[in-house]
Amino acid sequence: MRFSSSHLHIFSTSSQLYGREKSLKVYIMDNYDFIVIGGGPAGMMAAGCAGERGEKVILLEKTDRLGKKLLMCATGRCNVTNTAPLHVFIEAYGNGGNFLRPALETFDNEKLRLFLLSYGAETIVESKGRVFPKSQRADSVLNALETYMHNHHVKIQTNTHVLHLKLENNRIVGVETNHEEIPGRNVLIATGGLSYPNTGSTGDGYKLASSVGHTVRPTYPAIIAFETAESWVKSLQGMPIKNANISCYQQNKKIAEHFGEALFTHYGISGPAILDISKRLVECLPNGPVQIHIDFKPKHATEELDDILLNQIKRHGGKAIKSCLTPLIPEKLAPILLNLCNIETQKKASQITTPERNKILKQLKGLRLTLVRHRPIEEAIVTAGGISLDEVDTRTMKSKLLEGLYFAGEVLDIDGPTGGFNLQAAFSTGYLAGSSVKTTF
Ligand SMILES: Cc1cc2nc3c(=O)[nH]c(=O)nc-3n(C[C@H](O)[C@H](O)[C@H](O)COP(=O)(O)OP(=O)(O)OC[C@H]3O[C@@H](n4cnc5c(N)ncnc54)[C@H](O)[C@@H]3O)c2cc1C
C-alpha cells in the first residue's frame, strides 16, 4: 500500500549497532486508529467519542464545512431529540427499532441533552416532547460537536472526498481520498442518505459499503411531500390546515390515518400530518394512486356540523354562502370547496337547498385529493433503506463482514418520524461506534 508523505513522520535517533554508533532513521506511519468518513452528526459524535477514549482520529468531510444538513434541521432551529421514553423510540423506528436498542441504551435522549449542556448548548422542550437548543439555533449544536472533537484532538479534514476503502487480508487498512491514501485500522462510514445532495449526502456510503460486500436495501424517501392530480391546490399554496384528520385509501382500503396540520403547496400537499405518514404512502404508491380525505372538523360529527352550518345560514341568509363557511374553513378554501360541490360561490345562503348543504358537509368532512407521486428523494427529510442491519453488530455498529469497518447514522437502513428521532439515531449510533473502536488487532 502506498502512503503519502503527509502521513509519514521521520524521526532521527541513534543506536548502538555492531559496536558502532550509527544514525538510524525510524519511519512512523501516521496510522490512524479511527478514520471517520462524513462530518454530519453521526460522524462528529463518533469522532469525538473515540478521541475522548484516547484513539487517534481523523474525520474526513467532502464539502467545505461540517454539519451542513445539521444546520438546516427544523429550519435552522434543530430538533435534536425527543423526551419520549425508550419504548416509544424503539417503536418509532419500526423494523430498525430493536437494532437501535443498544445504541439508545448507551446514549439516550437524556445523555444527549447532558452532553449538549456540558458544551454550552442548553436545550428546551417544546410541544410533543420535541427538544431544541435554547438558543433556537442549530449552530450551537454544531459548535458543541466541534468543541468536543477539538478537545479530544480529532484531526478534521474538509474538502476531502473518500473514494475507496483500502483492504488487506480481509480487513480495513485505510481509505483513498481525492487527494491521497490515508492509513487507518478502523473506518466509520457515516455518509448520510440521499436527500439534500447539496449538503454532501449523495449516497457515497452505499457504494463504499457495497464495494466490500455489504447489502444495501433499496432506498426511498421517508419523510416527503406529495404531488396531487388536482391542480387547484396551486391557488391555496402556503395555506395550512390545522387540526385536520387525514385518512388515506387505496383501492377503497384504508392504509393510513393521522391527525394534525397539513399544508397546501404549489404541487400538492405537505405539512407535518402528511410527512408523518408519508413513508407508508410512498410504499403504497407503486400499487396506484392514493386518495386522501381531509376532515376539516374531526371533532364535530356531521349532524353537529350541520347544526353549525344551518345556524350560519339563518344568521346570514342574505349573504353569499361562501361567507357562511369562513368560521369553519380558511377564507381562500371556501370558493374551492363550493366549486367542488357545483355551487355558485355568490349564491345567497338562504337559497341553499338541503342536497347542496349535504354536499358541503361531505366536503367539510372529507375533501378528497388524489396523490399521484411523491416528491423526489432529494427533497426528503430522511432516506429509508440503506446498509442492511443484518450485517452490522447492534452492540458495536461494527461490520459483521469486514474487520475494522463501522457504520453510523442515516446511511444505515434506519429512519424515524419527525420529532427529533432521526438526529437521536445519528447521535446514538455515532456514539456507540466511537466508543466501540478497538485499536488492537
Ligand atoms: C431539511 C431537513 C431538516 C431536518 N430536520 C431534522 C430535525 O429537526 N430533527 C431530526 O431529528 N432530523 C432532522 N433531519 C434529518 C437529519 O438531518 C439527518 O437524519 C441527519 O443529519 C443524519 O446524520 P448523518 O450524520 O447520518 O448524515 P448527514 O448529516 O447527511 O452527514 C453526512 C456527511 O457525510 C459527508 N459525506 C458524504 N459522502 C462522503 C464522502 N465520500 N467522503 C467524505 N464525506 C462524505 C457529507 O458531506 C455530510 O456532511 C432533517 C433533514 C433535512 C434534510
The ligand as a Tripos MOL2 file, in Angstrom:
@<TRIPOS>MOLECULE
LIG
   53    58     1     0     0
SMALL
NO_CHARGES

@<TRIPOS>ATOM
      1 C1        -34.3720   19.8910    5.7920 C.3       1 LIG1
      2 C2        -34.0970   18.8550    6.8500 C.ar      1 LIG1
      3 C3        -34.4770   19.0740    8.1490 C.ar      1 LIG1
      4 C4        -34.2750   18.0920    9.1250 C.ar      1 LIG1
      5 N1        -34.6380   18.3550   10.4080 N.ar      1 LIG1
      6 C5        -34.4450   17.4140   11.3520 C.ar      1 LIG1
      7 C6        -34.7640   17.6790   12.7140 C.ar      1 LIG1
      8 O1        -35.1220   18.8000   13.0800 O.2       1 LIG1
      9 N2        -34.6150   16.6560   13.6070 N.ar      1 LIG1
     10 C7        -34.1460   15.4140   13.2400 C.ar      1 LIG1
     11 O2        -34.0610   14.5250   14.0940 O.2       1 LIG1
     12 N3        -33.7670   15.1640   11.9690 N.ar      1 LIG1
     13 C8        -33.8890   16.1350   11.0240 C.ar      1 LIG1
     14 N4        -33.4740   15.8930    9.7520 N.ar      1 LIG1
     15 C9        -32.7850   14.6170    9.4520 C.3       1 LIG1
     16 C10       -31.3100   14.6850    9.9220 C.3       1 LIG1
     17 O3        -30.7470   15.9020    9.4880 O.3       1 LIG1
     18 C11       -30.4880   13.5190    9.3820 C.3       1 LIG1
     19 O4        -31.1330   12.3070    9.6780 O.3       1 LIG1
     20 C12       -29.0820   13.5490    9.9850 C.3       1 LIG1
     21 O5        -28.4030   14.7060    9.5840 O.3       1 LIG1
     22 C13       -28.2680   12.3160    9.5680 C.3       1 LIG1
     23 O6        -26.9910   12.4590   10.0970 O.3       1 LIG1
     24 P1        -25.7370   11.6920    9.4560 P.3       1 LIG1
     25 O7        -24.5510   12.1670   10.2090 O.co2     1 LIG1
     26 O8        -26.0190   10.2540    9.3820 O.co2     1 LIG1
     27 O9        -25.6740   12.2060    7.9360 O.3       1 LIG1
     28 P2        -25.5400   13.6700    7.3090 P.3       1 LIG1
     29 O10       -25.9940   14.7050    8.2350 O.co2     1 LIG1
     30 O11       -26.1950   13.5590    5.9850 O.co2     1 LIG1
     31 O12       -23.9800   13.8540    7.1390 O.3       1 LIG1
     32 C14       -23.2350   13.0470    6.2410 C.3       1 LIG1
     33 C15       -21.9320   13.7750    5.9170 C.3       1 LIG1
     34 O13       -21.0750   12.8920    5.1920 O.3       1 LIG1
     35 C16       -20.4070   13.6320    4.1730 C.3       1 LIG1
     36 N5        -20.0000   12.7130    3.1160 N.ar      1 LIG1
     37 C17       -20.8020   12.0060    2.2920 C.ar      1 LIG1
     38 N6        -20.0760   11.2440    1.4640 N.ar      1 LIG1
     39 C18       -18.7610   11.4900    1.7710 C.ar      1 LIG1
     40 C19       -17.5240   11.0150    1.2470 C.ar      1 LIG1
     41 N7        -17.4630   10.1350    0.2470 N.pl3     1 LIG1
     42 N8        -16.3730   11.4810    1.7930 N.ar      1 LIG1
     43 C20       -16.3930   12.3730    2.8170 C.ar      1 LIG1
     44 N9        -17.5470   12.8620    3.3280 N.ar      1 LIG1
     45 C21       -18.7060   12.4180    2.8160 C.ar      1 LIG1
     46 C22       -21.4610   14.6390    3.7280 C.3       1 LIG1
     47 O14       -20.8840   15.7330    3.0510 O.3       1 LIG1
     48 C23       -22.1300   15.0100    5.0390 C.3       1 LIG1
     49 O15       -21.5040   16.1140    5.6360 O.3       1 LIG1
     50 C24       -33.6440   16.8690    8.7640 C.ar      1 LIG1
     51 C25       -33.2290   16.6490    7.4610 C.ar      1 LIG1
     52 C26       -33.4430   17.6340    6.4980 C.ar      1 LIG1
     53 C27       -32.9880   17.3830    5.0910 C.3       1 LIG1
@<TRIPOS>BOND
     1     1     2 1
     2     2     3 ar
     3     2    52 ar
     4     3     4 ar
     5     4     5 ar
     6     4    50 ar
     7     5     6 ar
     8     6     7 ar
     9     6    13 1
    10     7     8 2
    11     7     9 ar
    12     9    10 ar
    13    10    11 2
    14    10    12 ar
    15    12    13 ar
    16    13    14 ar
    17    14    15 1
    18    14    50 ar
    19    15    16 1
    20    16    17 1
    21    16    18 1
    22    18    19 1
    23    18    20 1
    24    20    21 1
    25    20    22 1
    26    22    23 1
    27    23    24 1
    28    24    25 2
    29    24    26 1
    30    24    27 1
    31    27    28 1
    32    28    29 2
    33    28    30 1
    34    28    31 1
    35    31    32 1
    36    32    33 1
    37    33    34 1
    38    33    48 1
    39    34    35 1
    40    35    36 1
    41    35    46 1
    42    36    37 ar
    43    36    45 ar
    44    37    38 ar
    45    38    39 ar
    46    39    40 ar
    47    39    45 ar
    48    40    41 1
    49    40    42 ar
    50    42    43 ar
    51    43    44 ar
    52    44    45 ar
    53    46    47 1
    54    46    48 1
    55    48    49 1
    56    50    51 ar
    57    51    52 ar
    58    52    53 1
@<TRIPOS>SUBSTRUCTURE
     1 LIG1         1 GROUP 0 **** ****
